[in-house]
Amino acid sequence: MISIKSKREIELMKEACKITAQTYDYIEKIIKPGMTTLELDNLAEKFIKEHGGIPAQKGYPSGVRGVPDFPGTLCISINDEVIHGIPSKDIIIKDGDVVSVDLVVLKNGYNGDAARTFLVGNVSNEARELVEVTKQSFFEAMKFATAGNRVGDISNAVESYVKQFGFSVVKEFQGHGIGKEMHEEPGIPNYGKPGRGPRLEVGMTIAVEPMVIAGKPDIWELEDGWTIATQDGSLAAHYENTILITENEPKILTIL
């Protein structure tokens, strides 16, 4: 069931989304070669708590027997890792790395979800183009996130834009509705046909999140049961915001 948020609920959600955005501004200032992903995770968790938020991903259930719940505040995925990378004291961020970070903050019983991909130090031109295309594909899709349109219009916009550059979208994972739950209806794929899927309504809050691969679209799951990586070892990028469907233009809630 798709949740339509009241004005009061939207105001509460905005607080969680604001902390999410503030945390990304903080991460952008501190991320650097030589730090471990666990160090980055710990600093982000401290920042979120100091600003009145709760790291919603920490302890998120895997749903798979034998795979522990997610241990980190951030999903930190590097280079060929697409999503769900686990922070570790053994993983050091290096000059030239492409670092995708996914973060969900809970406050007032509502969630704010966003993802960013950071270019650390001296990166390749391919990496720069991939990250820029991934980000812009979100904004191309957002043009269709208006009341009366359908989810498929968003999905098609992401895929159509990404394909122009010879990149691939991840089809096994998708965006989603968001509110009291981190993942709500509707699912929002990054591919598909326009005019298909649920109709967008005023008061819907959704997380649109292009996941883009420089090479072939095939992915695989690492032994940790969480991390998703490209099969061909090509670079991946991730960009996401929580947005509100209004009577006019959509509003991004996770950008300050």
N, C-alpha and C positions, 0 to 999 in steps of 0.2 A: 504494500500500500504506500502510495506517495504522500508524503507529509507536506501540507501547506502551512507555512509558519504565520503566526499572528504578528502584529507590530511589536508586541512585548517580547515574543520569542526572538524576533530578528534583532532587537536591541541587546538582548542577552547574548546572542550569537556573536554580535559585533565585538564584544569584549574578548572572547576567546580568539577571534580572528585577528584582533589588534595585537595581542601578545604573540601570535604566530608570526605576524609581519615584523614585529619588533625583534623577535629572535633571529630572523633571517638577516636583518640589518646588522645585528651583533655578530652573527657567524661570518658575514662577509668581511668584517673588520679584523677578525682574529684568525681565520683559517690561513695556514701557511705551511710551507714545506718543513718537515722535521717533527711536526706534532703527530701523535697517534690519533686514530679515529676515536678511541676511548676517551682521550683527553678532550677532544672536541665535544663529545657526547656529554661528558661530565660538566663542562662549562655551560653548555646549552641548558642542561637540566637545572643547574643552579640559577641561571638567568630567568628561566620560565617560572620557577617557584618564587623567586624574589619579586616577580611581577604579578603574583597571585594566580598563576595558572597551574595546571596539573599535566604532566607528560602523559598523554592518552595512550601512546603506543607501548609504553613500558608495561610489560606483563600481558600484552595482547595475546590471547590464546592461539596456539598454532592449529589446533583442531586435528592434529595428527599424532597418533600414538608413538611415543618415543622421541618426539620433537618437543623441546622445552618451549615455554612461552617466550615471546620476544623480550630480550633482556635490556634493550636500549631505549633511550629517549628519542634518538634519531635513527632512521634508516640511512646508512652511509654506504653508497655504492660507487666503486672507483673503476674508471676506464671501461672495461668490457662488462662490468656488472650493471645490470639494468635497474633493479629495485631490491629492497629488503636486505641490504648488506648489514651485517651485525657489527657494531662498534667493538674494537679489540685493541688491547695494549700491544699486540704484535703487528698491527697494520700501521705503517708509517706513511703519511701523506708526503708525496715527493714532488719536486719541481716538474711541471709538465703534466700533472695528473688532471683528469676530468672527474670531479667529485660531485655526485648527485646526492642531495639530502632531501629526505621526506620527513615531515614533521606534523603532528597533530597535537593541538593544545585543547584541554578541557577546562571550561570555567562556567559556573552557573548551570552546570548540567548540560551544556552544549559544546559542540566541537568546532574547531577551526582547523582546516587542513590545507597545506600548501607544499610544494616541492620546488627546489631550485637546483640548478647545476652550476657549480663554481669551476672556473678555470684557474688552476694554481700555477703561478709562475709562468715560465716560457712554454706555451703549448703550441701544438701544430695548427696550421691553417685549417685543416680538416676538422679539428676539434672545435675551433672557433665557429666555423660554419654550422656544424652540427648543433651546437648549443643555441646559436642564434635562430636557426630554422625551427628547432623544437619550441623555443619561446614564442616565436612569431606564429607558429601553427596554433598555439592557444588563442592568440588574439584574432587570428582569422576565424577560428571556430566561435569565438565570443560574439562575433557580428551576427551569428544566427541564434544566439541564446536569448530570444525575445518571446514574449507571450504569444501563443498561437502557432509558433513553429514546433517542430518535433525533434526528439533526441537525435534522430538520424541526420538531421540537417547539421548539427554540431559534429557528429561523427564523420560525416562525409567531408566536411570542411578541413578537418585535421588531416585526413588521409590524402586528400587532393593536393593540399599545399606541400606536404612532406614529399610526395612522389615527384614533384617537379624538380627536386634536387637529387634524385636518385637514392634517397634514404628509404628506410622501411619503418612501419609502425608495428608495435607489439600488439598482437591480437588476443593473446591469452589473458591479459589484464586490462582493466578499464577504469574510467572514472565512475562517479556514483553520487547519489543523493547524500546529504549530510545534515545532521541536526543533533538530536539527543543521542543518536547512534552515530558512530564513525562512518559506517557504511549503511546507507538506506537506499530505497528505490528512488529513482530508476537507475539501472546500470547505464553507463555512458561509454560505449566503445570508441576507439579512435579510428574506426573504419566503418563503412556501411553506405547505404543508399539514402539519399535525401527523401523526406516525406514519410519516413518509416518511424515506428516507435512511439512511445507516449508523447502526448502533446504538452508543451511547456505552459505552465500557469503562473500567474502572479503569486508571489509568496513562496515559490519553490526555491530551495537552496541546494546547489549542486557543486560538486568538485569535478572540474574538467582537467584532465591530466595527460597530455601527450607523453608517450614513452617512445622514443625514436632511436633507431639503430642505423649506424653508418653503412653497415653491410647487409647481409641476408637477415630475414626476420626471425630465423630459428633461435629459440632460447632453450636453456636447460637449468635445472635446479641443482645447486651445489650440495655437498654432503651435509651441510649444517641444517638442511631442511627449510631454510628461509631464502638465502640469496639466489637471485635469478640473474643469469649471465648470458651473453650471446654465445652461440655455438661456434661461430667462426672467429671469435676473439676480437671482433670489431668494436669500436667505441659505441657507447650508448649515452643518452641524455634524457632528462626528465624535467618537466615544468608543469606546475599545477597551482590553481587558485580556487578558493571557495567563492562562488558568485551567487548573487541574488537576482531572481527574475522579477522585474518590476513592470509597471504599466508602460514604461518607456524603455530606455536603454538598460542593459544588465549592469549591475553594480558589483565590482570586485570588493570583497570584504577583507581579503588578506594582503592588501597593499596599503601602506600608510598614505 
